[in-house]
Amino acid sequence: MISSRSFPRARKHRRKLNETAKRKTPILHRKAKAATQLITTFEGKSGFEFYMCAIKEKGKKQTAFVSQTIWALFIIVRPLNVAITGVSIFVAAALVEPFNFTLAIAGAMISGMLIAAGANVINDLCDIDIDRINRPQRILPSGRLTPAAALAFTIFLLACGIFFSIFINKAALTIAVGSSMLLVFYSLRLKRQPLIGNLAVSAATALAFIYGAVAAQAGLSRAEASDGILGMSSMNDVATLARAWHRDWRAGIFPAVFSFLFHFGREVIKDIEDQAGDRTMRARTLPLVYGLGAAQAAATVAFIILILATLVPFYLGIYNTTYLWLVICGVDLVLVAAIYLLWKNPVQYRLRQISAVLKADMLIGLAAIYFGR
């Protein structure tokens, strides 16, 4: 007699077999295709010709494998995100007056980009099971790079990023180490926690602006730094306050606040978009724990606060009229449209479009700050 307890076990076993088959099917398909091509190549050849063809085919395979691996390593770091990180650090450094592109700033850009790249790789590594459902075309779910190679690449990138920060100053080293640890902990533990994960990754991205300003201050001469201190000590009107904010690392505060609010709202939208995979993997994200309405409200509140916050530095005299026009037309109106679409039609493809537009909108925000300083 078959026990009733065996049925759940059988269903669980069958489910595991199906998941294994889904993972291995693309790999098996590629191997079968390669075998067919090999048979076609060697058909009708003599012994010596067969040997020479085998050597050539082996060389071609090795070359193709190396080129495919290099391309996979390039794509998995998300080069656009890495480039935005480098530009963010540069813009923050350019806010510190007098601006000179020093080795400290160059080191901070390289360091920040390496840390961002490592964070992106470990994020994909930790999300490999969820991405098999939400984004199966990505590097790791598609089998174009092994998890072991991704882990080694992550360690290499983060180690190099921290190494470059050593040559800036102690404050930069502290930010580099702290942000690296936060991003790793985010991918391993915090990402699937409601609200905490969103706050953690938003704080890490905001630190890029403080990092750039710290590097710019480190590159100033002692005379220039003392001028900044004197400027801070004589703050008696709005104009003096504005000048003082461009003298040291505080120049990165407003961009950091903007970045924090912007990324928080965008991360919540991405959580809403990824509900299917997150639900399968039992992730405790904001929309799954508190509901769709709560997640929409959280993103909306963040964007509204951001819109209001973008006006503050103009009225304090820190940024000029160019900044005001660029930020209103290029950023604030886009955020209003994102809020409207988020509530009107929160389906997956629409949310993906909103997320992509917001990513591109980061560049407009950076341009507003740079040209409006």
N, C-alpha and C positions, 0 to 999 in steps of 0.2 A: 504494500500500500504506500502511495506517495504522500509524504507529509505536505501540509499546506504551507509550511515554512519554506519549502524548497522553491516555490514560485517566485517570491521576491528575490531570492538569491539568483535564480536563473535569469530574471529580468535584469538584475544588476550586472551579471556576467555578460549578458548579451549587449547591454549598453556599453560596457567597457570595450568589447570586441568591435563594436561599431565606431567608437571614438578612435581606436587604434587604426582601423581600416581607413578612416578619413584622413588621419595624419600621414599614413604611408602610401596612399594612392598616388599623389603627385610624384613621389620619389620612385615608386615602382614603374610608373608610366614613363618617366625619363630614362630609366635603366633599360626598359624594353625597347624604346626608340633607339637608344644608343647601340643595343645589340643588333637590331635590324640593320642599322647603317654599317656596322662592322662587317656583317656577313656580306652585304652588297659590295663593300670595298674590296674584300679579299677573294671574292668569287672568281675562279678561273686563273689564279695566280700560281706561278711556280714556287718552289721552296725558297729560293733566294729573294724573289720578288715579294713573297709573303713576309719574309723576315724584314725587308726594307720598309714595306708598307706598315708593318707593325710598329717599327721604330718611329716612323713619321706620324702615325696615328697617336702614339703615346706622347710624342712631343706636342702635337696639336691639343691633346686633352689637357696636358699639364699647363700649356699656355692659356687655354680657355678657362681652366679652373682658377688660375692665378688672377686673370683679368676679371672673372666673375666675382671672385672673393673681394678684390679691391673695390669693385663697383658696389658690392653689397655693403662693405664697410663704410663707403662714402655715403650711401643712401640712408643707412640705419642711424647715422648721427643727426639726420634731419638738417641738411646744410642751410636751409633758409632760416630756421630757428637759430642756428649757430651764428649766422651772419647778423641777424637782428641783435643778438647778444653783444657781438663785437661793436656794432654801430651804437648801441645803447651806452656802452662803456665810453666810447669816443665822445658822444654827445655830452655825457655827464662831465667828462674831463674838459671839454671845450667851454663849459660854463664857468670854470674857475679862471679868474683873471689875475695877472696877464697870462694868456694861453700860449704855451709853447709845446709842440709835440715832442716830448722827451722819451727816453728809453723806458722810464717808469710807466708811461701811458701805453707804449707799445707792448711792454711786458704784461700789463693788466689786460689788454685786449686779447693777447694770445692766451693768457691764463684763463680768463673768463670763457673764451670760446671752447677751450679744451674741457673745462669743467662742465659746460653746458652740453657738449657732445657726449661726455661720459654719462651724464645724467639721462640723456635721451636713450642711450644704449641700454642702460640698466632698467629704465622704465619699460622698454619693449621686451626685455628679457623677463621681467616679472609679469608682464601682461600677455605672455605668449599664448596661454590657454584662452583668455578672453578674446584676443585678436583672431584666433581661429574661427570665432563666430562673428565678431564685428568687422574685422579687417583682415581676411585671409590672404590678401595679396601682399601683405607686408613681408619684410625680409625673413624673419624667423619663422612665422607660420608656414610660409611657402617653401621652406627648406633650403633657401639660398645661403644660409649661414647657420652654423651649429651653435647651440647655446654655450658650449664650452669656449668657442672662439669669441662669442659676444662678451662673455664674462672676462676673459683675458684682455680684450680690447677696452672694456670699461675700466679695469684696474690701471691699465697703461695711460689712458686719457686723464683720469682723475689725478694720478700721481704726477704726470707732467704738468697739469694745471696748477697744482699746489707748489711744485718745484719752481715754476716761473714767478710765483708770488713772493718767494723768499727774497728776491732782488729788489722789491719795491720798498716795503717797510713792514714793521710788526703788525700794524693795523690791517694792512692788505693781506698778510699771511693769515691773520685771525679770521678775516672775512672769507678767504678762500677755503680754509679748513672747515669753518663752521657751515658754510653753504654746501660744501661737498657732503658733509655728514648729514645735513638736513635733507638733501635731495636723495641720498641713498636710503635713509630711514623712511622718507616719503614713499619711495618705490616699494620698499619691503613691507612696510606696516601701515603707514598713514593713508595711502591712496584710497584704500577701500573703507575708510572711516568717514562718516558724515561730517561735513563742515571742517573738521580738523585738517584733513588732507588738502582741501581747497585753500585753507589759510596758509598751510605750510609751503606749498608750491608757489603761492602768490608772494609770500615773504622772500623766498629764495630768488625769484625773478626781480623783485624790487631792489635787492642788495646789489645788483649789477650797477645801478646808478651811483650808489654810495661808494662802491668799489672804484668806479672811474674817477669820481671826485677826489677820493683819497689818493689815488695814484697821481692825479694832477697836482695836488698839494705837495706830495712827496718830491715832485720834480721841480718845485720852485726853489729859488735861492733863498738864503737866510734874509737878505734885504727885502726881497719881495714878500716873504712870509711875515716879517715884522711890520711892513706896510699894512698887511691885512689885519694884524692884531690892533694897530693904531686905529684903523678904520672901524673895527668892532667896538673899540672903547669910546668912540665919539658919536654914537648913534643918537641923534637928537631930532631927526625928521625922517620922513618916508624915503626920501632920496638917499640919505646916508644908510638907512636900513637896506635898501636895494643893493647899494654898492657892497655892503658888508657881506651879503649873501653870496656874492660872486668871488669872495676872497679865499674860501677854504672849502672843506668837504661838505659844508651845508648847502652848497650849490646843487647837490644831488638829492636833497630832501623832497622838493616838490615833484620832480620826475619819478622818484621812488614811490611816493604816495599815489601818483597817477597809475604807475605800473601795477601796484598792489591791487587797486580797485578794478582796473581793467582786466587783469588776469584772473582775479577771483570770479568776476562775472562770466568770463569766457570758460573757465574751468567748470563752473556749474552747468553751463549750456552743454559742454562736452559730456558731462555726467548724464544729463537728460538724453542726449543722443545715444549713449552707450548702454542704455538700460537693459537691452536684450542680453548682451554678453555678461554684464555685471550680475544680472538676476540668475543666470545659469551658474556662475561661479560663486554665488552667494555673497557678493560684495555689498557692503553696507554704505552705499553712497547716499547723498542727500535726497534725490528723488525717490529712491527705493525705500528709505527709512521713514521720511516725513511726507512723501507724496509729491506729485508733479507740481501742484499749486505752490507748495512751500519753496521748491527749487526755483520756480519762475519768479516768485516774490524776492528771493535772495539775490538773484541775478539783477532784477529790476532795481532793487534798492542800491546795490553796488554801483550800477550805471548812473543812477540819478545823483548819488553823492559825487561820483566822478565828474559829471557834467558841471555841477556847482563848484567843485574844487578847482576845475580848470580855469575858472574866472578869477580866483583869488590872487594868483601871482601878478596878473595884469593890474588889478586895482592897488596892489602894494607897490607897483612900479618896478617889479623884478623883471618882467617880460614886457615887450613893447607891443605896438598895434599890429605888427605883422603876425606875431604869435596869436593875438586875439582872433584875427580873421581866419587864420589857418585852422585853429583849434575848433572854432565854432562851425565853420563850413566843412572841414575835413574829418573832424572827430565827433563832435557833439551831435550833429545831425545824423551821423551814421549810428551812433548809440541809440538815438530816439527811434530810428527805423528798426534796429535790432530788437528793441523792447517791444515794438508793435508786432513784429513778425513772431517773436517768441510766444506771445499770448494768442495771436490769431491762428497760427498753424504750426504747432510744435511737433511735427512729424520728423522722422529721422533725416530724410534728404534735405529738408528745409533747415534743420538745425546744423547740418554739416555745411550748408552754404553760408549760414550766419557766422559760423566759426571761421571759415576760410576768409570771409570778408573782413572780419575783425582782425585776423592775423595780418592781412595786407594793410589795414588801417593803422597798425602800430607804426609803420614807416611814416605815415602822414603826421602822427603825433610827434615822432622824433624830429621830423623836419620843422614842425611848428616851434618846438623848443629850441632847436639849433639856430634857426633864422630869426627867432624872436628874442634872443638873449640880449 
